[in-house]
Amino acid sequence: MEIQIEDLSSIKKKISVEIPVEQVSREIDSFYGELKKKARIKGFRPGKVPREILERYFKDYVKSEVTQKLIQETYSEAISEGHLQPVSLPIIDPGELEKDKPFHYTVTVEVKPEIKIDGYIGLTLEGKKEEVKEEEVEERLKDLQNLHAVLKTIPEPRPIQKGDFVLLDYEAWLEGKPLEEGKAMDYTVEVGSGRFIPDLEEALIGLKPEEEKEIKISFPEDYGYKKWAGKTISFRVKIKEIKEKVLPPLDDEFPRDFGEYASLEEFKKKLKEDLTKEKEAALKKDLKDQIVDRLLEAHPFEVPESLVKAQAKALVSDMKLRLATQGIGLKELNLSEEKLEEDYRELSQKLVRTFLILEKIANQEGIEVSNEEIEQRLKEISERTRQPLEAVRRLYENRKLLPELKTEILNEKTLNFLLERAQIQYR
Amino acid sequence: MKAPYEIIRRPLITEKSTQQKEENRQYVFEVDPEANKIEIKEAVEQLFRVKVLKVRTLNVLGKIKRLGRRYGKRPDWKKAIVTLREGDRIDFFEGA
């Protein structure tokens, strides 16, 4: 077998393979030998069909089969002999298979680009180190307070105010007819939140419990709900109850809901710690993004199209899965997979590039991922998702996600490696 | 006389005919039952551009076959064994 490799570009190689006559005829002969035993042709007993007759009947079949077999047998050999690591499916252009002639074929594959990465140690990065301010802690505390608020029916009847939660029945009428879809009992509206129909919420202000009122609302032409857009609909509203949001008092009792905290002060300290951690993580992420951007800028190279495509496909299917959990299909959003893949192209290209660069650096620096590290990561996942470790491992093994996990860890390690050696200037 | 392609209906390719072809340059055909040896000879010479030395013919009687209670008969046909001059040959392509 003889091979010749031709560079079509830095990432595309064309391999020409020549298979010598002897091997070709040996394959053809053995194939006919097999065929002879099995072929049933009228006028002949099985196994007694002469070769010429077989050839006449099965010439094209044998040709395509033997071509395929020869390519299959020699392809991997050709790849390893040429020291290539294809990343795409090969595009094979088989030549004509002829008896008593060597067989030629050419294969075009995409390979990982030969890239040279340097100057990645001691990158200068800019980061903003921010101290956690007291106000931020207060804000976080207020959010939590809001989250833990309870609704209480007001003791004395009074007109509705902004911020009240109103329990009401309503019925929508359009041109004297009730609308099926615009009817509800015991519906709770937060007045002033704009989450129901903003104009209607506005109109509720000042009403009292047990009061009934008809409110006319004109919907704009571009209203989200198509059926009601541009129409005037009257709502018959009956107020049942008015509720107020009661915030829990911020005392030493308050943190009890969140864990073992002795006092509010201690809880605040914990919140501050959390915020500091969040900020640090954000800073780290920002710095890593900078590293990636810097590396991408410094190392332009061609990216194998097949990798980009695969990446885009993965992104799209990820998104589809996410949407599916919310019960939304692509069609409802007027999107098609092809279009999304096109939209994700640039991002995919960047991801692939990043991946290739990081891989190369890891290779040059001898950064590796050990089995213990994978195990550790699985443990983390199992803790986060509250699944038994075994279940997580099985899931990853079954879906063949372990290599992916490994690259993920490798990328992280490489980035950390770069971050440790970078010069960071804090503003 | 009929056209050559009407006289020669199809070549008969079997283990036996292959052997005869190889050993004695004898080619076997199914022919029009009405045709005689002379017509067959001329038809083969015209169709395949060869020289025919000898033609032997025989009538093959169709077998009687039964399907359930009904009897049927396969058609009778005429077989011709044609011997060619030394060096001549016919490449069968049809029927393949």
Interface residues (C-beta under 8 A of the other chain):
Chain A: K42 G43 F44 R45 K48 P50 I53 R56 Y57
Chain B: L12 I13 T14 E15 S17 T18 F92 F93 A96
